[in-house]
Amino acid sequence: MASDPSTPTTPTSPNDDREATKEWLETILETYHKTLDPNSEPDVELREWSVNPASGGEREGYLSEQLSVGVSYGARGRDHHAHLLAKLLPQDPFNRAFVIETLFDLREINFYSEIKPALEGVERQYLTEDSINLVWAPELYYAKHKMAAESILVLADMCQRGYKMQDLTEGLTLSQAESALTTMANIQAASLALQIKEGKPLQERYPYLLSMEQAVESFNCLVDRGLPLLLKFLESRKDRAAVREGLRKYSGHHRAVEVLRSILAPSDKLNTLVHCDFWSNNLLFKKDGDTTRCCVIDWQTVMYGRPAIDVAMLICTSLEASQRRKHEAQLLSAYWDAFTSRLAKFGIEKESIKYTEDDLKEDFKAAQAMSGLVVVGSVDIALGNKAREERVLELLSDLMKAGVL
């Protein structure tokens, strides 16, 4: 768990932008600069600042209140300017209770304060400087957590650094999808290297990772909410009768739970860290010359499991139907090549992990079924938008024809 930096004089975190104070901002900046150099006082002098509710383009997910923070200040005799994103407990009572009960906020705080530094550390130890991607997730500035009372995570605002979220309706381009999968392959390879090099299973090292049962329950609740909406919508779509009939088999039964458990259960062959919500709305992209860079956000559901979960989630949810059909096999192979080549840089040859590309393809098929159910559960973001509606129906139709769903 992240250490609690509070002292009797530490200001309480605000609930919204109106409660933000100069003292609170100075605490964040002082904490950040002490992590950079613990041996000297940062002497932070806050000069100008603004705190506002985060706009749609800046937000990271929707299970938190979020503030956009801009600061100009001095520290250790130098001038600094920073754009930050602060994630707080939601004000809505239902969402607040849900986040507290599921520990979504604490899990993400622990990801940024413990897991991300460990992954970066194993990369620095074994990889060359030119192999390390320093911006695969936002930089942590400050974190504080008091169970059921106070929770805050302050990150660098990547949108102010040129990163943008791709429009969901348009779907990812091929270069964006390849960049996202390569980024995730690197993260998962680092997590496997951490486990192998230090000889300690990740689920023991990080006991707060989302468990299989927690993940099954969360996703099944999603399906229970979205399936009736989709079935009602399909009453008027006689051209999609086969999809409606296929989905009816998941209504009022335990079939969805069985599908979810079959892929969310850790493999007896290979497991890594898994984002478990790896789709376009949790990805930010930036063009850097001919290179497309990807930054992954919203780590509340990070768990230990089969890497194919993230691969399938991205391909099924975030590509327009024709792009998905055309490039699915290519993207799956690109992920495998990126994953195994990254492992080789850690001195881990793919033959030693006893997991093959055929194993990945088998897990990918099962993960496609899970991804289809997640799409069903999240159908409210598609209904009312014709392009999104058709993409959902095309995906479900393809998965049913392939015998996946």
N, C-alpha and C positions, 0 to 999 in steps of 0.2 A: 504493500500500500504506500501511496505517496506520503511523505512526511508532512505534517501539519505545521506550517511556519508561524502559526498564530502566537502572539504574546499578549499580555494585558493591554498593550498599546496598539496592537494591530487592528486597523479598522475592519469592521464587518463588511463583507461583500455586499454590494447593492442588489436589490431585486429588479431594478430597471434603471434606465439612463438618468432619471431624475435624482436618484440616490447616490450616484457616483460622486466621489469627493477627490480633492487634490491629494489628500493623505493616502487614500486607497490606491490611486495611480502611482504615487511615489513608492509605496510598498511593493507593487508589482515590478517596477523598474529596478529598485534596489535588489530585490530577490534575484532577478534575471542577471544583473551584472555581477552579483556575488557568485553565481554559478560559473560565470566566465573566468573570474579571478577571485577565489575564496580568501586570498591572503591580504587583500587590501579593501578598504572601504570605498564604495563607488561614489559617494558624495553627490547624489542625484539632486539636480536643481531643475524642477519642472517649470517650464516657461509658458508654453501654450498647449492647450489640450481641448479636445472635443469628444463628447460621448453621445452617441445616438443609437436608436434601434437599428440593427443590421438590415440592409435591404435584401431583396430576394436574391440578387446576384452574389451577395457576400455570405449568405447563410450556409451553415453546415448542418444539414438535416433539420428536423422540426420537433425533436423531443427536448428542446431547451429554449430558454429565452436567450437572445444573442444581441450583444452590443458591439457596435463599430467604434473603435477608439483610435483617435489620432493624437500623437504627442510630439512635442518638440522640447528637448531637455538637454542639460549638460550632465556628463558623468565622467569622472576621472580627468577633468580638464578638456574634454572633447565634446563637440556638439553632436547630437543624435536626433534623428526623426524616425518615428516608427508608426506603422499602421497595424493595429491589433484587432483580434476578434475574441470577445469574451463570451463564453458559454456558461449560462446559469441554469439553475433548476427552473422548470416551466412554472408559470403562474397558474395555469389551468389546474384545478384540484385533481381531476382524473389523471391527466398526464403526469402531474407531479408525483402522485401516489404510485403510478406505474413505473416511473424512472427510479424512484427510491426502492421499490420492492424488487425490481430486476437488477439493481445496481448498475444500470447502463452508464450513469455518470461516473461512478467510481472506477468502473472497468476502463473507460476511456482515459481518465486521469492516470491510472496505473499504466496504460499503454504508453502514454507520452513520457511519463516520469521514470518508468522502469524498462519496459520492453524495447522501445525505440532506441534508447541509449545503449542497451545491450547488443542489439543488432548492428548499430553503427560501430560499436566497439569491436565486435568480431570481424567486421569488414576492415577496419583500420589495422587490425592485427595480422590479417592474412592476405589482403588484397593490395594491389598497387594503387597509388593515388589516382591514376587515370581511369581505374575501374570503378571508382566509388561515385555513385550518384548522391549528392548531398541533399537534394530536394525531392525526396520521394514522399514526404509528409511534412506538414507545417512544423516550424520550430516552436518549442515550448518556451513561454515566458514565465508562467506562474500557474500553480495549481494549489487548491486548498479544498479540504473535504471534512465536514462534520456530519456524521450519519443523521439523515432525515432533517437536517437543519440548514446546512450551508454547503454549497458545492459550486466551485468555479474553476474553469479551465481557460487560460488566456494563451492564445496562439498568434503567431504571425498571420496577418491577413494576406493570403496568397493572391487574392484578386487585385490587391494594390501592387503586386509584383509582376503583373502581366499575365497571370493565369486566369483562365475563364472556363466556365462550365459549358459543355456542348448542349445545344438545344435538344431536349428529349424527343420531340416530334421528328426532327431530322435524323436522329440516330448518329452514332459515331461513324467517322470516316474510317477507311481501312488503316491509315497511318495512326489514327488515334487508338484504334483497337489494338494494333500491334504494340504501340507504346505502353498502353495500360497493361497488357499481358506480360510484356518484358519487365516492366516495373514490378508487377506482382511476382513474377518468376524470381527476380532478384531478392525480394523480401523473403519469399518462402525458402529460397536456397540459403539465405543467411540464417533463418530460423533453424533449418536442419543442421547447418554447420555449427551453430551455437550448441545444439543438443549433442552432436557427435563429438565436438572438440572438448566440451566440458563434462560429457558423460552423465548429464542429468536430464531426465525427460522434461519437456517444456511444461506439461500439465502439473508437474511437481514444483517446478521453479516458479510458475505463475498460477497458483491454485484458484485465482479469481477469473480465469478464462471462462467464457460461456460454456457450460456443460452441454452434452448431447441432449439431455432431458429438457434443459431450459430452452435450447434452440428448437426442439421439436414442439414444445408447448407454445412458444412465441409464434412460430410459423403456422402451426395448426389453428391458432386463434385468428391469424390473418386470413386463412382459407375460410374459416367459419364465417367471417365477416364479409368477404368478397364474393364467395360462391353464390349466395342468393341474389346478389345484385346482378351478376353476370347471367345467371339462368333467367332472370326476369327480362333482362335486355334481349336475350336470345329468343324470347317468345315471338318477337316481331321479325326475326331473321330466319325465314324458312330456308334460305340458302345455306344456313349453317346448322341444319338439323343434326348432322352427324356430330358436330362439336357439342351441341347441347346434350345429346344423348350420352356422349362419352363423359361429360362432366357430371351428369346426374348420378353416375356410379360413385362419386365422391361425396354425395349429399347424405348426411345422417348416418355415415358408417365410419369405421376406423381405417378406411383405405388410405386416406391422406397421411395419417400417423405412421402407417406401415411404410409408405413411400419415403417419408421424411427420415424416419429412423434408419432405414436401410443405407442411406448415403451419409447421414450425420454421425453415425457410429464410426469411431476411429477405425482405420484400416489395420489389418494384421501385417501389412507390407510397408507402408510409408505414410507418415503424417507430418504436417508442418503447421505453422500458424496459418489461419484462414481468416480473412476479413469477414466473410459470410454475409456481406451486403454490398457486393462488389458490382456496382452498376453505374451508369453514366452520371447520375445525380450525386454520386460520391467521388467523382473524379474531376480534376481541374487540369486543363491543358495549356501549354504555351509553345508557340513556334519559336525555335531558336535556329535561324538559318534554314537548313534542310531537315533539321531534327525536330520532332514533336516530343516535348517533355510532358510527363504525367505526374501529378501530385495526388495522393490518395488521402481522403478525409473521412471523418465519421467512423471511428473505430470502436463504437460501443459494443459491437457483437463479435469482437475478435475471439476466436476459439482455436482448439487443437483438433485437426482433422485432415481430411483428404484434400489436397490442393485442387483437384478437379472441381470442387464446389465453386471456387471463385471463377475458374475458367468458364464453366457452363453458365453461371449467373451473368457474366458479362456478355457472352455471345447471345444468349437467349433473350435478354432484356433490352440490350442497348444498341442493337443493329437493326436497321430497316430490313424487311423480310428478304428482298432480293439480295442484299449484301450478305445477310446471314447465310442464305443457301449457297451463294457463290463462294464465300470465303471461309466457311466453317472449318473444313479440313485443313486449309492453309493456316488458319489461326491456331488450331490445336497443335499442329506441328511446330509452328513458330514458338508457342509457349514451351513445348518440350525441349526444343533446341536451346532456347534462352535459359531454361532451368538447368539443364545438364551442363551447358558450357559454363554457367556461373558456379556450379558445384565444382567443376574441374579447377577453377581458379582458387578454390579453397583447398585443393588437393584431394578432392573426393571424386573418384571416377564413377560414372554411372553404373558400371558393372558391380560396384561394391554395395549399392543400395538395394539390390534385389527387387527393383521396381522398373518395369519396362514401359515403352510407349504403348504397348498393347494393354497394359494395366491401366494406364492413364485413359485410354479410349473406353475401357470398360467402366471405370469410375465416372467418366464424362457422361456416358449414357444415363446412368442412374442419377447423376446430378442434373441432367436436363429435365428429368421428371420433377425433381424438387423445384427447379427454376420455373417450370410451367405452373406449378401450384403457387409459387410466390407471385407470379404474374396474375393469376386468378385472384389471389388475396389482395392485390394492390390495384385491382381493375378500376377503382374509383378515379385514379389519375388519368385513365384513358377514356372513360365514358364521357360523351359530349364532345370529343375531339375525333373526327372521322378517321384521320390518318392513324392516330394511336389505336382506335378501336380495331381497325383492319389489321394492324400489326399484331395485336393480341390474338385475334382470331386466326391469322395466318400461322402464328407460332403454334397455337394449340392444335390446329388442324394438322400441321406437319408432324408434331409429336405423336398424335394419335395414329396417323398413317404409318409412322415408323414403329409403332408398338411400344413407344416409350411411356405414354400416358394411357 
